[in-house]
Amino acid sequence: MPFSIDTRTLREGDTYIAIKGERYDGHDFVQEAFRRGASKAIVERAIEGVNENRLSIVPDTISHIAEVAHNKVKRADARVIAITGSMGKTTTRKAVTQVLQAAGPVVSSVGNLNTVLGLSLTLANSDLETNTYLVLEMGAAKRGDLKEICQHFKPDISIVTNVRGVHLEMLGSIEGVQQEKGELVRALDATGIACLNADDPRTRAMIGECKGKHLLYGMAADADITPSEITAEVPLLGEHVIYILLAAFAAGTAVGLPPKAINEALCRLKPEKGRLNPLPGKNGSTLIDDSYNASPDAVKVALDVLRQQTAQRRIAFLGDMLELGTMEREAHKVVLLKAIQDADLVFGCGPRMQTAAEELPAVLKRRMHCLSDSREFERELTRGKVYQPEPGDVILVKGSQGARMERISRALLSESISPESVLPRQTEAWLSI
C-alpha cells in the first residue's frame, strides 16, 4: 500500500502520513487526504471530525515510516550503497545505479529525497527483490543527519565524493563538514567497503575511520582505481566528470563486476536534469542548465565549463548560494569576479548577488545586471527585456535550490522543448511555490 505525505499528489488508496514541518503541519490536511481517497492516515494525535478507526496514532510519524522501510530492507536482505559528499553526489548516484544494474536488481533514491523521511518513503514505496542493491544518496544539512540515516539504513558500501565548504551555516566549519560526511565510513562494519576520493585530503583521511576495506579512486599514485580504467565515452560536461566515473567504477569493483561490464554501463549515462545539462535555447542559442543547486566550488566548476565552450558570446546567470554562514559575502564576491573573467555578460539573481555586485569596482559593475529574484528575471526575459539570446550564445544558469533558477532556464529554453521533460522542479507542487 503506497504512502504519501502530500495531499496534492496523493492517489486513491494511499496511506497518508502527517508530517509536522517547519512551514506546515500535515495534521491540518488529514481531512483533505481522506476527501482525496486516502485509505488511512498515520498521525501523532487524534484529528477532530475523523473517526479514530481510520487513523493509526504513533509517537513519531517520521520514525514510524523509517521503521517500515528499515524492516522492508531487512526482509529483502538488500545491500545498501550509501553516497555522500559536498559536490557530485547526485550524478554519482546515477552513475553507480547504471553500473550496478549489470550486477542485479537496483533501487535508487530519487530527486532530492536524501533525508531519513525521503529515503524511507522511497524504500517503503518500492518493490524490493531479494538481494537488491539500494543506491542511496544521503544528504546532511546539520550535525547528526547522516548518523541518523545510517542507523536506519546501514551501509555495506560507502562512497564519499569530496569535502567542501557547504552547509557551513549549520555544520560550522569545513572540519564539521568532514566529521559529518565521515559518518558513512564510521557506519561500516568489518565486511564493509569505503570508496574514497584519493585526491581530496579530507576524504582520504577517512581511511583511518574505516573498520572494513577501502578503495581509493583518483589521480594519486596510490589510487586503486585510476582514469586508465575508464574506456567509456560519456556525454557529460566538465573535467570533474572523471571523478564521477571513477566513483562508479569503484562501486562496480566493490560488488565484483569486471571492468568491461562497468565501462559498458558507463557508456549509457545521460545528463541529469539541472546538472550541467546542455539544451537547445531560444534563437539558436545553447542553454547549459545547472539550476539544481549550487555551492561556491560547484559554481566555479560550472564557469570553467562555460569558458571551455565554443561560443559567440558566453552568458552567465548566477543565483544566490545559500547556507554559507560567515563566508557568504566573500564567496559571492569571488564567484562574481570569476564569472566576469569567464563570461561576456553576467547576470546576478538574488539579494546576496546584488550585495556582492555593489562591492565590485565600477568598471566591473558595468559588466553585470542584477535583479532581486528569479521570478522577476523570468518576467523580464519573457518580455524580451534584460537579455535576448542570439545565435551562437552559450548560456549558463546556476544557483542554489532556494534561488529557483530553473525559472530562468524555462524562459531561455527553446520553445520546441517541453520544460517538464528537461528541467528540474516542474511538478505541480513545485510550480505552485
TORVO-653894 format. One record per residue (C-alpha): residue number from 1; x, z, y. Coordinates in steps of 0.05 Angstrom, whole numbers, plus 32768, in hexadecimal, padded with zeros to 4 digits. Example, Ala and Ser with C-alpha at 12.3 -4.5 7.8 and 13.67 -1.06 7.14 Angstrom:
+-----+------+------+------+
|   k |   xx |   zz |   yy |
+-----+------+------+------+
|   1 | 80F6 | 809C | 7FA6 |
|   2 | 8111 | 808F | 7FEB |
+-----+------+------+------+
***
This chain:
+-----+------+------+------+
|   k |   xx |   zz |   yy |
+-----+------+------+------+
|   1 | 8000 | 8000 | 8000 |
|   2 | 8022 | 7FE9 | 8041 |
|   3 | 8032 | 801B | 8078 |
|   4 | 8029 | 800E | 80C3 |
|   5 | 8039 | 8035 | 8102 |
|   6 | 801B | 8002 | 8133 |
|   7 | 7FD1 | 7FF6 | 8138 |
|   8 | 7FDE | 7FB3 | 8159 |
|   9 | 7FFE | 7F97 | 811A |
|  10 | 7FDA | 7FC2 | 80E7 |
|  11 | 7FB6 | 7F9A | 80B0 |
|  12 | 7F78 | 7FAD | 808A |
|  13 | 7F89 | 7FDD | 8052 |
|  14 | 7FCA | 7FF7 | 8071 |
|  15 | 7FDB | 8040 | 8074 |
|  16 | 7FE4 | 8054 | 80BD |
|  17 | 801C | 8085 | 80CD |
|  18 | 8014 | 80AC | 810E |
|  19 | 8058 | 80B2 | 8130 |
|  20 | 8062 | 80DD | 816E |
|  21 | 8093 | 80B7 | 819A |
|  22 | 80B0 | 80BF | 81E0 |
|  23 | 807A | 8095 | 8201 |
|  24 | 803F | 8097 | 81D2 |
|  25 | 8022 | 80C5 | 819D |
|  26 | 8009 | 809D | 8161 |
|  27 | 7FD5 | 80D3 | 8154 |
|  28 | 7FB0 | 80B8 | 8191 |
|  29 | 7FA5 | 8076 | 816C |
|  30 | 7F8D | 808F | 8128 |
|  31 | 7F44 | 807D | 8136 |
|  32 | 7F5A | 8038 | 814D |
|  33 | 7F81 | 8030 | 810C |
|  34 | 7F42 | 803D | 80E4 |
|  35 | 7F1A | 800D | 810F |
|  36 | 7F4D | 7FD8 | 80FE |
|  37 | 7F46 | 7FE5 | 80B3 |
|  38 | 7F7A | 801A | 80A1 |
|  39 | 7F6C | 8038 | 805C |
|  40 | 7F89 | 807C | 806F |
|  41 | 7FB5 | 809E | 80A2 |
|  42 | 7FF1 | 80CB | 809B |
|  43 | 7FF1 | 80FD | 80D4 |
|  44 | 800D | 8141 | 80E9 |
|  45 | 7FCB | 815F | 80FF |
|  46 | 7F80 | 8157 | 80F9 |
|  47 | 7F61 | 811F | 8123 |
|  48 | 7F20 | 812C | 8148 |
|  49 | 7EE8 | 8100 | 812E |
|  50 | 7F0D | 80EC | 80EF |
|  51 | 7EFA | 8107 | 80AA |
|  52 | 7F36 | 812D | 808D |
|  53 | 7F2A | 810A | 804B |
|  54 | 7F46 | 80CC | 806D |
|  55 | 7F84 | 80F0 | 8085 |
|  56 | 7FC3 | 8107 | 8063 |
|  57 | 7FDE | 8140 | 808D |
|  58 | 802A | 814C | 8087 |
|  59 | 805B | 8177 | 80AF |
|  60 | 8083 | 813B | 80C8 |
|  61 | 806C | 80F2 | 80C1 |
|  62 | 80B1 | 80D4 | 80C9 |
|  63 | 80CE | 8101 | 8093 |
|  64 | 8093 | 80F0 | 8067 |
|  65 | 809C | 80A5 | 8069 |
|  66 | 80E8 | 80AF | 8061 |
|  67 | 80DB | 80D6 | 8021 |
|  68 | 80AC | 80A0 | 8008 |
|  69 | 80E2 | 806B | 8013 |
|  70 | 8119 | 8097 | 7FF6 |
|  71 | 80F3 | 80A2 | 7FB6 |
|  72 | 80E4 | 8057 | 7FB0 |
|  73 | 812E | 8047 | 7FB8 |
|  74 | 8140 | 807B | 7F83 |
|  75 | 810D | 8060 | 7F51 |
|  76 | 8129 | 801A | 7F59 |
|  77 | 8170 | 8033 | 7F50 |
|  78 | 8181 | 8008 | 7F8C |
|  79 | 81C7 | 8003 | 7FAA |
|  80 | 81CC | 8011 | 7FF4 |
|  81 | 81FB | 7FE8 | 801E |
|  82 | 81FD | 800B | 8062 |
|  83 | 8216 | 7FE7 | 80A1 |
|  84 | 8226 | 8004 | 80E4 |
|  85 | 8254 | 7FF7 | 811F |
|  86 | 8252 | 7FEF | 816A |
|  87 | 8250 | 7FA3 | 8168 |
|  88 | 823C | 7F6E | 8136 |
|  89 | 8216 | 7F99 | 8104 |
|  90 | 81D7 | 7F6F | 8105 |
|  91 | 81FA | 7F2D | 80F8 |
|  92 | 8226 | 7F50 | 80C5 |
|  93 | 81E6 | 7F69 | 80A2 |
|  94 | 81CC | 7F21 | 80A0 |
|  95 | 820F | 7F08 | 8083 |
|  96 | 8213 | 7F3F | 804F |
|  97 | 81CB | 7F31 | 803B |
|  98 | 81DB | 7EE8 | 8032 |
|  99 | 8217 | 7EF8 | 8006 |
| 100 | 81F7 | 7F2C | 7FDA |
| 101 | 81BD | 7EFE | 7FC9 |
| 102 | 81F0 | 7EDD | 7F9B |
| 103 | 81F6 | 7F20 | 7F76 |
| 104 | 81AE | 7F34 | 7F6D |
| 105 | 816D | 7F46 | 7F91 |
| 106 | 8177 | 7F5C | 7FD9 |
| 107 | 814B | 7F80 | 800B |
| 108 | 8166 | 7F83 | 8052 |
| 109 | 8152 | 7FAA | 808F |
| 110 | 8131 | 7F80 | 80C5 |
| 111 | 8135 | 7F79 | 8110 |
| 112 | 8147 | 7FB9 | 8134 |
| 113 | 8128 | 7FE6 | 80FF |
| 114 | 8169 | 800C | 80F3 |
| 115 | 8151 | 8054 | 80FC |
| 116 | 8137 | 8084 | 80C8 |
| 117 | 80F0 | 806F | 80D9 |
| 118 | 80FE | 8024 | 80DC |
| 119 | 8126 | 8023 | 809B |
| 120 | 80F2 | 804E | 8078 |
| 121 | 80B9 | 8020 | 808C |
| 122 | 80E0 | 7FE3 | 8075 |
| 123 | 80F0 | 8000 | 8031 |
| 124 | 80AC | 8020 | 8026 |
| 125 | 808C | 7FDC | 8033 |
| 126 | 80BD | 7FB5 | 8007 |
| 127 | 80B9 | 7FA2 | 7FBE |
| 128 | 80F8 | 7FBF | 7F9E |
| 129 | 810F | 7FA4 | 7F5C |
| 130 | 813D | 7FCC | 7F30 |
| 131 | 8185 | 7FC9 | 7F48 |
| 132 | 8173 | 7FAA | 7F8B |
| 133 | 81A8 | 7FA7 | 7FC0 |
| 134 | 818F | 7FC8 | 8000 |
| 135 | 81B5 | 7FAD | 803D |
| 136 | 81A5 | 7FE0 | 8073 |
| 137 | 81BC | 7FDC | 80BB |
| 138 | 81C0 | 8023 | 80D5 |
| 139 | 81C0 | 8032 | 8120 |
| 140 | 81D0 | 8070 | 8148 |
| 141 | 81BB | 8081 | 818E |
| 142 | 81CC | 80CB | 818A |
| 143 | 81F5 | 80FC | 8161 |
| 144 | 81DC | 8107 | 811B |
| 145 | 81B3 | 80C7 | 8115 |
| 146 | 81DF | 80A8 | 80E0 |
| 147 | 81E7 | 80E8 | 80B8 |
| 148 | 819B | 80EE | 80B5 |
| 149 | 8193 | 80A6 | 809E |
| 150 | 81C9 | 80AE | 8068 |
| 151 | 81A6 | 80ED | 804E |
| 152 | 8169 | 80C3 | 803F |
| 153 | 818D | 8083 | 802A |
| 154 | 81D1 | 8096 | 800E |
| 155 | 8202 | 805B | 8012 |
| 156 | 8226 | 803E | 7FD6 |
| 157 | 824D | 800E | 8003 |
| 158 | 8259 | 801B | 804D |
| 159 | 826F | 7FE7 | 8080 |
| 160 | 8287 | 7FFC | 80C5 |
| 161 | 8293 | 7FC0 | 80F2 |
| 162 | 82B5 | 7FE1 | 812E |
| 163 | 82B2 | 801B | 815F |
| 164 | 82A6 | 800C | 81A9 |
| 165 | 828C | 8030 | 81E6 |
| 166 | 8241 | 8029 | 81DB |
| 167 | 820B | 805F | 81DD |
| 168 | 823C | 8089 | 8205 |
| 169 | 8203 | 80A8 | 822B |
| 170 | 81ED | 80CC | 81EB |
| 171 | 822D | 80CD | 81C1 |
| 172 | 8259 | 80E6 | 81FB |
| 173 | 829A | 80C0 | 81EF |
| 174 | 82B9 | 808B | 81C4 |
| 175 | 82D1 | 80C3 | 8197 |
| 176 | 8288 | 80D7 | 8190 |
| 177 | 8277 | 8090 | 817C |
| 178 | 82AE | 8090 | 8148 |
| 179 | 8296 | 80D2 | 812C |
| 180 | 824E | 80B9 | 8127 |
| 181 | 8260 | 8075 | 8107 |
| 182 | 828D | 8099 | 80D5 |
| 183 | 8250 | 80BB | 80B6 |
| 184 | 8246 | 807E | 808A |
| 185 | 828C | 8087 | 806D |
| 186 | 8285 | 80D2 | 8064 |
| 187 | 8242 | 80C7 | 8040 |
| 188 | 8265 | 80A1 | 8007 |
| 189 | 8275 | 80C5 | 7FC7 |
| 190 | 82B0 | 80B7 | 7F99 |
| 191 | 8290 | 8078 | 7F7D |
| 192 | 8282 | 805B | 7FC3 |
| 193 | 82A7 | 8024 | 7FE7 |
| 194 | 82B5 | 8022 | 8032 |
| 195 | 82BF | 7FDC | 8051 |
| 196 | 82E5 | 7FE8 | 8092 |
| 197 | 82FF | 7FBC | 80CB |
| 198 | 834B | 7FC1 | 80C3 |
| 199 | 8356 | 7FA9 | 810B |
| 200 | 832C | 7FDF | 812C |
| 201 | 8357 | 801F | 8130 |
| 202 | 831A | 804E | 8131 |
| 203 | 82FA | 802B | 80F6 |
| 204 | 833B | 802A | 80CF |
| 205 | 8343 | 8075 | 80DB |
| 206 | 8304 | 8080 | 80B1 |
| 207 | 832D | 8073 | 8072 |
| 208 | 8341 | 80BC | 8074 |
| 209 | 82F8 | 80D2 | 806F |
| 210 | 82E7 | 80A6 | 8033 |
| 211 | 82DF | 80C9 | 7FF0 |
| 212 | 82DA | 8087 | 7FCB |
| 213 | 82FE | 8044 | 7FD0 |
| 214 | 8307 | 801A | 800E |
| 215 | 8310 | 7FD1 | 801E |
| 216 | 8331 | 7FBE | 8060 |
| 217 | 831F | 7F7B | 807F |
| 218 | 833F | 7F58 | 80BB |
| 219 | 8380 | 7F3A | 80D4 |
| 220 | 83AD | 7F75 | 80C5 |
| 221 | 83E5 | 7F6C | 8093 |
| 222 | 83C9 | 7FA1 | 8064 |
| 223 | 8381 | 7F87 | 8066 |
| 224 | 8362 | 7F7C | 8021 |
| 225 | 8335 | 7F44 | 803C |
| 226 | 8354 | 7F13 | 806E |
| 227 | 833E | 7ED2 | 808F |
| 228 | 8363 | 7EAA | 8059 |
| 229 | 832A | 7EBD | 802A |
| 230 | 82F5 | 7E9A | 8055 |
| 231 | 82EC | 7E51 | 8046 |
| 232 | 82A3 | 7E4C | 805C |
| 233 | 8290 | 7E27 | 809B |
| 234 | 8259 | 7E4C | 80C1 |
| 235 | 8232 | 7E37 | 8100 |
| 236 | 823D | 7E77 | 8126 |
| 237 | 825D | 7E7C | 816B |
| 238 | 8297 | 7EA8 | 8180 |
| 239 | 82DC | 7EBD | 8167 |
| 240 | 82BE | 7F01 | 8152 |
| 241 | 8297 | 7EDD | 811B |
| 242 | 82D3 | 7EE2 | 80EC |
| 243 | 82C9 | 7F2D | 80E8 |
| 244 | 8280 | 7F24 | 80D3 |
| 245 | 8296 | 7EF4 | 809C |
| 246 | 82CD | 7F23 | 8085 |
| 247 | 829D | 7F5F | 8082 |
| 248 | 826D | 7F36 | 8058 |
| 249 | 82A6 | 7F1F | 802C |
| 250 | 82BB | 7F68 | 8022 |
| 251 | 8274 | 7F7A | 800E |
| 252 | 8272 | 7F41 | 7FDC |
| 253 | 82B4 | 7F57 | 7FC0 |
| 254 | 829C | 7F9F | 7FBB |
| 255 | 8262 | 7F8A | 7F8D |
| 256 | 828E | 7F5D | 7F63 |
| 257 | 827E | 7F17 | 7F7C |
| 258 | 82B4 | 7EE2 | 7F76 |
| 259 | 82D0 | 7EC1 | 7FB6 |
| 260 | 82AF | 7E7E | 7FA7 |
| 261 | 8269 | 7E9C | 7FA3 |
| 262 | 8275 | 7EC3 | 7FE4 |
| 263 | 828C | 7E86 | 800B |
| 264 | 8252 | 7E5D | 7FF1 |
| 265 | 8222 | 7E92 | 800A |
| 266 | 8244 | 7E96 | 804E |
| 267 | 823A | 7E4B | 8058 |
| 268 | 81EF | 7E58 | 805A |
| 269 | 81F3 | 7E87 | 8096 |
| 270 | 81CC | 7E74 | 80D5 |
| 271 | 81CB | 7E92 | 811B |
| 272 | 819E | 7ECF | 8126 |
| 273 | 8169 | 7ED1 | 815C |
| 274 | 8187 | 7EED | 819C |
| 275 | 81CF | 7EEE | 8184 |
| 276 | 81F9 | 7EB6 | 81A2 |
| 277 | 81C5 | 7E85 | 818A |
| 278 | 81CF | 7E3F | 81A7 |
| 279 | 818C | 7E1F | 81B9 |
| 280 | 8174 | 7DE1 | 81DF |
| 281 | 8168 | 7DF4 | 8228 |
| 282 | 813F | 7DD2 | 825E |
| 283 | 8155 | 7D90 | 827D |
| 284 | 818B | 7D82 | 8249 |
| 285 | 81AE | 7DC6 | 8250 |
| 286 | 81C5 | 7DF3 | 8218 |
| 287 | 81AD | 7E3A | 8214 |
| 288 | 81D7 | 7E6F | 81F1 |
| 289 | 81A4 | 7EA6 | 81E5 |
| 290 | 81C8 | 7EE9 | 81DB |
| 291 | 818F | 7F13 | 81F5 |
| 292 | 8186 | 7F43 | 81BB |
| 293 | 81B3 | 7F7A | 81D7 |
| 294 | 81F3 | 7F87 | 81FD |
| 295 | 822F | 7FB4 | 8206 |
| 296 | 826C | 7FA7 | 8233 |
| 297 | 8296 | 7F8E | 81F9 |
| 298 | 825E | 7F62 | 81DF |
| 299 | 8253 | 7F43 | 8224 |
| 300 | 829D | 7F33 | 8228 |
| 301 | 829A | 7F10 | 81E4 |
| 302 | 825E | 7EE8 | 81FB |
| 303 | 8281 | 7ED4 | 823B |
| 304 | 82BD | 7EBD | 8213 |
| 305 | 828E | 7E91 | 81EA |
| 306 | 8270 | 7E75 | 822A |
| 307 | 82B5 | 7E65 | 8246 |
| 308 | 82C8 | 7E3F | 8207 |
| 309 | 828B | 7E10 | 820B |
| 310 | 8292 | 7DC9 | 8224 |
| 311 | 8263 | 7DC6 | 8260 |
| 312 | 8254 | 7DA8 | 82A4 |
| 313 | 8245 | 7DEE | 82BD |
| 314 | 8248 | 7E32 | 829B |
| 315 | 8210 | 7E61 | 82AF |
| 316 | 820B | 7EAC | 829E |
| 317 | 81CC | 7ED5 | 82A3 |
| 318 | 81E1 | 7F1E | 8297 |
| 319 | 81B2 | 7F58 | 8292 |
| 320 | 81BE | 7FA3 | 8298 |
| 321 | 81E5 | 7FC6 | 8261 |
| 322 | 81C5 | 8008 | 824F |
| 323 | 81DB | 804C | 8232 |
| 324 | 8222 | 8048 | 824F |
| 325 | 8224 | 808D | 826E |
| 326 | 825A | 809A | 82A2 |
| 327 | 827C | 8056 | 8296 |
| 328 | 823C | 8030 | 82AA |
| 329 | 8250 | 801D | 82F0 |
| 330 | 8296 | 8006 | 82E1 |
| 331 | 8281 | 7FE1 | 82A1 |
| 332 | 824F | 7FB6 | 82C7 |
| 333 | 8282 | 7FA6 | 82FD |
| 334 | 82B7 | 7F92 | 82C9 |
| 335 | 8286 | 7F65 | 82A5 |
| 336 | 8270 | 7F43 | 82E5 |
| 337 | 82B9 | 7F36 | 82F9 |
| 338 | 82C5 | 7F14 | 82B6 |
| 339 | 8285 | 7EEC | 82BC |
| 340 | 8299 | 7ED1 | 8300 |
| 341 | 82DB | 7EBA | 82E0 |
| 342 | 82BA | 7E9A | 82A3 |
| 343 | 827B | 7E7C | 82C1 |
| 344 | 826A | 7E4D | 82FB |
| 345 | 822A | 7E73 | 830C |
| 346 | 821A | 7EBC | 82FD |
| 347 | 81D6 | 7EDD | 8300 |
| 348 | 81CF | 7F29 | 82FB |
| 349 | 818E | 7F48 | 82E2 |
| 350 | 817C | 7F90 | 82EE |
| 351 | 818E | 7FCA | 831C |
| 352 | 81D1 | 7FD9 | 82FA |
| 353 | 81E8 | 7F91 | 8302 |
| 354 | 81D0 | 7F91 | 834A |
| 355 | 81F8 | 7FD0 | 835A |
| 356 | 8236 | 7FB3 | 833A |
| 357 | 822E | 7F72 | 8360 |
| 358 | 822A | 7F97 | 83A2 |
| 359 | 826F | 7FB4 | 8395 |
| 360 | 8290 | 7F70 | 838C |
| 361 | 82B8 | 7F50 | 83C5 |
| 362 | 828E | 7F22 | 83F1 |
| 363 | 82B1 | 7EE3 | 83D8 |
| 364 | 829C | 7EF4 | 8390 |
| 365 | 8255 | 7F0A | 83A2 |
| 366 | 8248 | 7EC4 | 83BA |
| 367 | 824F | 7EAC | 8372 |
| 368 | 8217 | 7EDA | 835C |
| 369 | 81CC | 7EE2 | 8361 |
| 370 | 81A8 | 7F22 | 834C |
| 371 | 8160 | 7F35 | 8340 |
| 372 | 8142 | 7F77 | 832D |
| 373 | 8127 | 7F67 | 82E8 |
| 374 | 811C | 7F31 | 82B4 |
| 375 | 80D2 | 7F28 | 82C5 |
| 376 | 80E5 | 7F15 | 830C |
| 377 | 811A | 7EE5 | 82F3 |
| 378 | 80E9 | 7EC6 | 82C1 |
| 379 | 80B7 | 7EBA | 82F9 |
| 380 | 80EA | 7E9B | 8327 |
| 381 | 8108 | 7E6E | 82F1 |
| 382 | 80C2 | 7E57 | 82DC |
| 383 | 80B5 | 7E43 | 8324 |
| 384 | 80F7 | 7E1C | 8326 |
| 385 | 8118 | 7E4C | 8356 |
| 386 | 815A | 7E73 | 8351 |
| 387 | 8177 | 7E41 | 831F |
| 388 | 8164 | 7DFE | 8300 |
| 389 | 8187 | 7DE8 | 82C0 |
| 390 | 81AB | 7DA5 | 82C3 |
| 391 | 81C4 | 7D78 | 828A |
| 392 | 8205 | 7D94 | 826E |
| 393 | 81F9 | 7DDB | 8285 |
| 394 | 8209 | 7E11 | 8252 |
| 395 | 81E2 | 7E51 | 8261 |
| 396 | 81F2 | 7E96 | 8244 |
| 397 | 81BB | 7ECB | 8246 |
| 398 | 81CF | 7F12 | 8233 |
| 399 | 81BA | 7F5A | 8240 |
| 400 | 81A5 | 7F9B | 8220 |
| 401 | 8162 | 7F9C | 81FC |
| 402 | 8144 | 7FC4 | 8235 |
| 403 | 8155 | 7F8D | 8266 |
| 404 | 8127 | 7F5D | 823F |
| 405 | 8153 | 7F21 | 824C |
| 406 | 812C | 7EF8 | 8219 |
| 407 | 80FB | 7EEC | 8251 |
| 408 | 8131 | 7EC5 | 8276 |
| 409 | 8142 | 7E9F | 8236 |
| 410 | 80F9 | 7E8D | 822E |
| 411 | 80F7 | 7E70 | 8275 |
| 412 | 8137 | 7E46 | 8267 |
| 413 | 8126 | 7E2F | 8221 |
| 414 | 8113 | 7DE6 | 8215 |
| 415 | 80C8 | 7DDB | 8217 |
| 416 | 80CE | 7DB9 | 81D3 |
| 417 | 80E2 | 7DFA | 81B1 |
| 418 | 80B2 | 7E33 | 81A0 |
| 419 | 80CE | 7E74 | 81BD |
| 420 | 80AF | 7E9B | 8182 |
| 421 | 80DA | 7E74 | 8151 |
| 422 | 811E | 7E7F | 8172 |
| 423 | 811C | 7EBB | 81A3 |
| 424 | 811A | 7F06 | 8195 |
| 425 | 80E1 | 7F34 | 81A8 |
| 426 | 80AA | 7EFF | 81AA |
| 427 | 8075 | 7F26 | 8183 |
| 428 | 8034 | 7F3A | 81A4 |
| 429 | 804B | 7F82 | 81A5 |
| 430 | 808B | 7F71 | 81CB |
| 431 | 806B | 7F3F | 81FA |
| 432 | 8038 | 7F73 | 820F |
| 433 | 806F | 7FA2 | 8228 |
+-----+------+------+------+
***
